[in-house]
Amino acid sequence: MEGPLESSPYPDKQTDNPPPSGWLRMGVVAAASALAGGLAAAWFYRKTLTRLRQAEIEAADSNYSIAEDDPGEDL
């Protein structure tokens, strides 16, 4: 039996690395998801801006005005 000032020896720690916790995995998945979402949003907005620029160029090239010799609905 041990006396009040004596302690039992502490067992040696295992040198094996513990498996990564669930929080680490969740963080990696969240980071990958944010990256994929950011890339998808950038692609979508880039495509939209390209369409808007193309429409602006086509509108500038066309003539939507009414011809001056057209009598219109004043008949």
Secondary structure as a PSIPRED ss2 file (coil, helix, strand):
# PSIPRED VFORMAT (PSIPRED V4.0)

   1 M C   1.000  0.000  0.000
   2 E C   1.000  0.000  0.000
   3 G C   1.000  0.000  0.000
   4 P C   1.000  0.000  0.000
   5 L C   1.000  0.000  0.000
   6 E C   1.000  0.000  0.000
   7 S C   1.000  0.000  0.000
   8 S C   1.000  0.000  0.000
   9 P C   1.000  0.000  0.000
  10 Y C   1.000  0.000  0.000
  11 P C   1.000  0.000  0.000
  12 D C   1.000  0.000  0.000
  13 K C   1.000  0.000  0.000
  14 Q C   1.000  0.000  0.000
  15 T C   1.000  0.000  0.000
  16 D C   1.000  0.000  0.000
  17 N C   1.000  0.000  0.000
  18 P C   1.000  0.000  0.000
  19 P C   1.000  0.000  0.000
  20 P C   1.000  0.000  0.000
  21 S C   1.000  0.000  0.000
  22 G H   0.000  1.000  0.000
  23 W H   0.000  1.000  0.000
  24 L H   0.000  1.000  0.000
  25 R H   0.000  1.000  0.000
  26 M H   0.000  1.000  0.000
  27 G H   0.000  1.000  0.000
  28 V H   0.000  1.000  0.000
  29 V H   0.000  1.000  0.000
  30 A H   0.000  1.000  0.000
  31 A H   0.000  1.000  0.000
  32 A H   0.000  1.000  0.000
  33 S H   0.000  1.000  0.000
  34 A H   0.000  1.000  0.000
  35 L H   0.000  1.000  0.000
  36 A H   0.000  1.000  0.000
  37 G H   0.000  1.000  0.000
  38 G H   0.000  1.000  0.000
  39 L H   0.000  1.000  0.000
  40 A H   0.000  1.000  0.000
  41 A H   0.000  1.000  0.000
  42 A H   0.000  1.000  0.000
  43 W H   0.000  1.000  0.000
  44 F H   0.000  1.000  0.000
  45 Y H   0.000  1.000  0.000
  46 R H   0.000  1.000  0.000
  47 K H   0.000  1.000  0.000
  48 T H   0.000  1.000  0.000
  49 L H   0.000  1.000  0.000
  50 T H   0.000  1.000  0.000
  51 R H   0.000  1.000  0.000
  52 L H   0.000  1.000  0.000
  53 R H   0.000  1.000  0.000
  54 Q H   0.000  1.000  0.000
  55 A H   0.000  1.000  0.000
  56 E H   0.000  1.000  0.000
  57 I H   0.000  1.000  0.000
  58 E H   0.000  1.000  0.000
  59 A H   0.000  1.000  0.000
  60 A H   0.000  1.000  0.000
  61 D H   0.000  1.000  0.000
  62 S C   1.000  0.000  0.000
  63 N C   1.000  0.000  0.000
  64 Y C   1.000  0.000  0.000
  65 S C   1.000  0.000  0.000
  66 I C   1.000  0.000  0.000
  67 A C   1.000  0.000  0.000
  68 E C   1.000  0.000  0.000
  69 D C   1.000  0.000  0.000
  70 D C   1.000  0.000  0.000
  71 P C   1.000  0.000  0.000
  72 G C   1.000  0.000  0.000
  73 E C   1.000  0.000  0.000
  74 D C   1.000  0.000  0.000
  75 L C   1.000  0.000  0.000
